Amino acid sequence: MSAVPARTLRLELTDASRPRLARHARLKFDKVRELWVLLVPERVLVPDETAIEILNLCDGERSIEDVVDLLSEKYAADRELIRTDVIALLQDLADKGYLINAAEEKS
């Protein structure tokens, strides 16, 4: 009898998702390197300034819609363009297991 691999469900982010970093991921300012890093198991990622700003807003309380609204107000930029970029970044992190949807966590 062969073992059937467990399926992993892909987290699909929507405007209502309330993203936050997973327990094993931390955004931290590295004083030695003088830059922000995302610490994940066996890796250190160096996000760009835009990603840092987005990740700092992902506290599990704000929805993606809230994050997009804040950024579009701050930068007076096209909301849909910002939304596309935010979803792309966060979905990539979620696909790697570094981001969760806090809304699903409490249900």
C-alpha positions as CSV (number, residue, x, y, z in Angstrom):
1,M,0.0,0.0,0.0
2,S,1.5,3.3,-1.1
3,A,1.2,6.4,1.0
4,V,-0.8,9.2,-0.6
5,P,0.9,12.6,-0.1
6,A,-1.2,15.1,1.9
7,R,-2.6,17.9,-0.1
8,T,-1.7,21.4,0.9
9,L,-4.4,23.9,0.4
10,R,-3.3,27.1,-1.3
11,L,-4.3,30.2,0.7
12,E,-6.2,32.4,-1.7
13,L,-6.0,36.0,-0.6
14,T,-8.9,38.4,-1.2
15,D,-9.6,42.0,-0.3
16,A,-11.2,40.7,2.9
17,S,-8.2,38.6,4.0
18,R,-6.4,39.9,7.1
19,P,-2.8,38.9,6.5
20,R,-0.1,38.6,9.0
21,L,3.2,36.8,9.1
22,A,3.2,33.2,10.1
23,R,4.6,32.3,13.6
24,H,7.9,31.2,12.0
25,A,8.4,34.4,10.0
26,R,9.6,37.7,11.5
27,L,10.2,41.1,10.0
28,K,13.1,42.7,11.8
29,F,15.5,45.6,11.4
30,D,19.1,44.2,11.3
31,K,21.2,46.9,13.1
32,V,24.4,45.3,11.8
33,R,23.4,45.4,8.1
34,E,21.3,48.5,8.7
35,L,18.4,47.1,6.7
36,W,15.1,45.3,7.2
37,V,15.1,41.5,6.8
38,L,12.4,38.8,6.8
39,L,13.6,35.9,8.9
40,V,12.1,32.6,7.9
41,P,13.3,29.1,8.6
42,E,16.9,28.7,7.3
43,R,16.6,31.8,5.2
44,V,17.0,35.6,5.5
45,L,15.1,37.5,2.9
46,V,15.8,41.2,2.2
47,P,12.6,42.9,1.1
48,D,12.6,46.1,-0.8
49,E,11.2,49.4,0.7
50,T,7.7,48.8,-0.8
51,A,7.5,45.3,0.6
52,I,8.6,46.5,4.0
53,E,5.9,49.1,4.1
54,I,3.2,46.5,3.1
55,L,4.4,43.9,5.6
56,N,4.4,46.5,8.4
57,L,0.7,47.0,7.7
58,C,-0.1,43.3,7.7
59,D,-0.9,42.9,11.4
60,G,-3.8,40.4,11.2
61,E,-6.3,43.2,12.0
62,R,-6.2,45.2,8.7
63,S,-7.7,43.6,5.7
64,I,-6.0,43.8,2.3
65,E,-8.6,46.3,1.3
66,D,-7.5,48.5,4.3
67,V,-3.8,48.2,3.4
68,V,-4.6,49.2,-0.2
69,D,-6.7,52.1,0.9
70,L,-3.9,53.4,3.2
71,L,-1.2,53.1,0.5
72,S,-3.3,54.7,-2.2
73,E,-4.1,57.6,0.1
74,K,-0.4,58.0,1.1
75,Y,0.9,57.9,-2.4
76,A,-2.1,59.3,-4.3
77,A,-1.7,56.5,-6.7
78,D,-4.1,54.4,-8.7
79,R,-5.9,52.1,-6.2
80,E,-6.2,49.1,-8.6
81,L,-2.5,49.2,-9.5
82,I,-1.6,49.2,-5.8
83,R,-4.1,46.4,-5.1
84,T,-2.5,44.3,-7.9
85,D,1.0,44.8,-6.5
86,V,-0.1,44.2,-2.8
87,I,-1.9,41.0,-3.7
88,A,1.0,39.7,-5.8
89,L,3.5,40.3,-3.0
90,L,1.3,38.8,-0.3
91,Q,0.2,35.8,-2.4
92,D,3.8,35.0,-3.1
93,L,4.6,35.0,0.6
94,A,1.5,33.0,1.4
95,D,2.4,30.4,-1.2
96,K,5.8,30.0,0.6
97,G,4.1,29.6,3.9
98,Y,5.4,32.9,5.4
99,L,2.0,34.6,5.6
100,I,-1.4,33.5,6.9
101,N,-4.9,34.9,6.9
102,A,-5.8,35.8,10.5
103,A,-9.5,35.8,9.6
104,E,-9.3,32.1,8.9
105,E,-7.2,31.5,12.0
106,K,-10.0,32.6,14.3
107,S,-12.8,30.6,12.6
